[in-house]
Amino acid sequence: MKLTKEQKFGEAIKYYERSAEYFKKNNWLDKYRFITLFSASKMSYREMDLNNIAFCYSQIGNGTKSKEYYEKTLSEFPESIMAKTALKLINSAQNIENQKTVV
């Protein structure tokens, strides 16, 4: 999170990826995070990590990877408001670009 706040998005990705993998392997920690990690967040850490990876890719200009990670988030967390909203924005931007090339 610190690297993201410092706008070091490329560096932050590898840490989010490691965290996402950790919580995938130890999903019980995420499931019971309100007890094990004293976190009452409704969003799981894995979901946050995947969304953060997607965000970081968008900030370094890699829209393809950003979209890929938001879609991955939705495949694992179909109700992810953050991923749904981001994908709508990406798709709208792509539609605008497609309209420009037609004109």
C-alpha positions, 0 to 999 in steps of 0.5 A, a space after each residue: 500500500 505504501 508503494 501505491 501511495 508513493 505512486 510506485 505502481 510497477 513495484 507495488 504489483 509484485 507485492 500485491 501478487 505475493 499477497 494474493 497468492 498467500 491468501 489463495 493458499 491460506 484462504 482460511 485466514 482471509 475467511 476468518 480475518 475478523 478474528 485472525 487479522 482483526 479486520 472487519 472489512 467486507 472485501 477479502 484481502 485477496 479481492 483487494 489485492 487483485 483489484 490493487 494489481 489491476 489499478 496499478 496496471 492501469 496507472 502504468 498504462 497497461 490497460 490490457 493487464 488491468 482489464 485482465 485482473 479486473 476480470 480475474 477479480 470478477 471471476 473469483 468475486 462476482 459481486 466485486 463492485 470495484 471490479 465491476 465499476 472499473 470494467 465499465 469505465 474501461 469498456 466505455 473508454 474503449 468504445 470511445 476510442 473505437 468510435 474515434 477510429 470509425 469517424 
